[in-house]
């Protein structure tokens, strides 16, 4: 069943209502200012109501600015100050599917780098309430439509200056923090989240319940498991943990986040906000940090995201000081199934002159970028991932990663590798999606184990590379068996060795196995795994046996394959790859090899177009009689 039919079937089963994904209710959007006016399209249905929160990333002179549909367009609050609401005519106006900004420097400075966090109102995720204080010493009860007990509430007086009051479920009833301050400790007798329909402001303090004063409250859910394909997954968690100083620790939230907000409640440390669009990565000070309580520009703190939560690799005081207590709010990364292959795979070339960034355009945020400079000349094939930021591996080499400032993923529509400057420099771009592709980073243990992933199905082809050690790429494929392995940087035949995968168990929809070999699981080496699967109508992982005569490989596509990787496994054979941008035609087809730095070959006919997939010709590289071949194809 193709993805569109799947969505239709789900809607029919649910009485005509499509399930909601995190993609439908939250987005981090990065943009560059133009100094005049700008329209941002997030794709969220803001007719349901919502919040737009903007920060000038690269300037320390502008506050965090919040506008919502309940208070109205241009009505701005600042999370980094206690000031009253301000009407800014050139500020934010929320539209049906995004927002607009005028020429105000703090939101649209020419050439400035900005980020917006966009929240759509939805039961189980987020709600906005405005109310008027009654000045009663016994407080008042406020109704809301969150549909679950809030995990976190932010309250701000809008008609006059007062600090932001923050309730968090870990504090217990009647306590709060201040969003606009770094202050530690909980203030008593203020806010409590009492039920799925109400919360209480507990006294007559002007911060939350001054007589006749106006207020806005932002309510965030906790672990409401009503989202996703089967309407059984959580997309937001509000929790707590204890710092352990300089010992790395992993915080399990049950999913890979795209945004995490952290505050130490036992010391006067600033609030910290991290997201995967601006970048987080393993290592020291590689998480791009903004402070909701401060107008400072981006700085760096040690944090990384993984398949089940986030990693704290050292003793950065803002997130992991010894014996300190922290609260957090985490939002799940995008995971909505694609309806077309163009939503998750694209090919582009460098423009030949210095273009406006990004270097390569995809039409979607890129999670994995592969690039090859000057395909007509020799050169390495580079691969980078959003999760590892600025790190370049080479598919044709066993080297560990090199730090490359040219690798930039913080764009909504592509990525940059400014090292290449020729129109014959190509990029193949991938977005992670359930059933199609996942990227996992992990630390080795030298013990048989399984590692969590978010592919949603059992991986069918997987590539693993040590980032910290000069080890060959290790690859597996469903049709070779769990005991077999290949090397992406080598043309050798498949070999058997249980220490790569088999002793770790079997592939599953949630975990992949690792043995003890240092190429995949050495302690304490760091690794990245690229996991591929068959998604009907979009990708196909499979195999065929050569006949010496042309073979039609049916992938279930309707307009043919745009990208094909083929590898012979019973004998030596290169990792050949082809694409429609360079040419999959009835005549000669240019090809490159993942395991080689050789220039592309253009004078051989290996592969022909086929509407349902691709055809391999009689050429011995792809169709020796009796030879066994594996492939990955993308529509």
HELIX and SHEET records of a PDB file:
HELIX    1   1 UNK A    3  UNK A   13  1                                  11    
HELIX    2   2 UNK A   22  UNK A   25  1                                   4    
HELIX    3   3 UNK A   46  UNK A   48  5                                   3    
HELIX    4   4 UNK A  105  UNK A  108  1                                   4    
HELIX    5   5 UNK A  169  UNK A  171  5                                   3    
HELIX    6   6 UNK A  206  UNK A  209  1                                   4    
HELIX    7   7 UNK A  317  UNK A  320  1                                   4    
HELIX    8   8 UNK A  341  UNK A  343  5                                   3    
HELIX    9   9 UNK A  386  UNK A  388  5                                   3    
HELIX   10  10 UNK A  502  UNK A  504  5                                   3    
HELIX   11  11 UNK A  518  UNK A  521  1                                   4    
HELIX   12  12 UNK A  620  UNK A  623  1                                   4    
SHEET    1   A 6 UNK A  26  UNK A  32  0                                        
SHEET    2   A 6 UNK A 113  UNK A 120 -1                                        
SHEET    3   A 6 UNK A  50  UNK A  56 -1                                        
SHEET    4   A 6 UNK A  65  UNK A  68 -1                                        
SHEET    5   A 6 UNK A  75  UNK A  78 -1                                        
SHEET    6   A 6 UNK A  86  UNK A  87 -1                                        
SHEET    1   B 3 UNK A  38  UNK A  41  0                                        
SHEET    2   B 3 UNK A  98  UNK A 101 -1                                        
SHEET    3   B 3 UNK A  93  UNK A  95 -1                                        
SHEET    1   C 6 UNK A 126  UNK A 132  0                                        
SHEET    2   C 6 UNK A 214  UNK A 220 -1                                        
SHEET    3   C 6 UNK A 152  UNK A 157 -1                                        
SHEET    4   C 6 UNK A 165  UNK A 168 -1                                        
SHEET    5   C 6 UNK A 175  UNK A 178 -1                                        
SHEET    6   C 6 UNK A 187  UNK A 188 -1                                        
SHEET    1   D 3 UNK A 140  UNK A 143  0                                        
SHEET    2   D 3 UNK A 198  UNK A 201 -1                                        
SHEET    3   D 3 UNK A 191  UNK A 192 -1                                        
SHEET    1   E 4 UNK A 236  UNK A 242  0                                        
SHEET    2   E 4 UNK A 325  UNK A 332 -1                                        
SHEET    3   E 4 UNK A 257  UNK A 264 -1                                        
SHEET    4   E 4 UNK A 272  UNK A 275 -1                                        
SHEET    1   F 3 UNK A 249  UNK A 252  0                                        
SHEET    2   F 3 UNK A 309  UNK A 312 -1                                        
SHEET    3   F 3 UNK A 304  UNK A 306 -1                                        
SHEET    1   G 2 UNK A 287  UNK A 289  0                                        
SHEET    2   G 2 UNK A 299  UNK A 301 -1                                        
SHEET    1   H 6 UNK A 345  UNK A 349  0                                        
SHEET    2   H 6 UNK A 426  UNK A 430 -1                                        
SHEET    3   H 6 UNK A 368  UNK A 372 -1                                        
SHEET    4   H 6 UNK A 381  UNK A 385 -1                                        
SHEET    5   H 6 UNK A 391  UNK A 394 -1                                        
SHEET    6   H 6 UNK A 402  UNK A 403 -1                                        
SHEET    1   I 3 UNK A 360  UNK A 361  0                                        
SHEET    2   I 3 UNK A 414  UNK A 417 -1                                        
SHEET    3   I 3 UNK A 407  UNK A 408 -1                                        
SHEET    1   J 4 UNK A 437  UNK A 443  0                                        
SHEET    2   J 4 UNK A 526  UNK A 532 -1                                        
SHEET    3   J 4 UNK A 461  UNK A 466 -1                                        
SHEET    4   J 4 UNK A 474  UNK A 477 -1                                        
SHEET    1   K 2 UNK A 449  UNK A 452  0                                        
SHEET    2   K 2 UNK A 511  UNK A 514 -1                                        
SHEET    1   L 2 UNK A 484  UNK A 485  0                                        
SHEET    2   L 2 UNK A 495  UNK A 496 -1                                        
SHEET    1   M 5 UNK A 539  UNK A 545  0                                        
SHEET    2   M 5 UNK A 628  UNK A 634 -1                                        
SHEET    3   M 5 UNK A 563  UNK A 568 -1                                        
SHEET    4   M 5 UNK A 576  UNK A 579 -1                                        
SHEET    5   M 5 UNK A 592  UNK A 593 -1                                        
SHEET    1   N 3 UNK A 551  UNK A 554  0                                        
SHEET    2   N 3 UNK A 613  UNK A 616 -1                                        
SHEET    3   N 3 UNK A 607  UNK A 610 -1                                        
END                                                                             
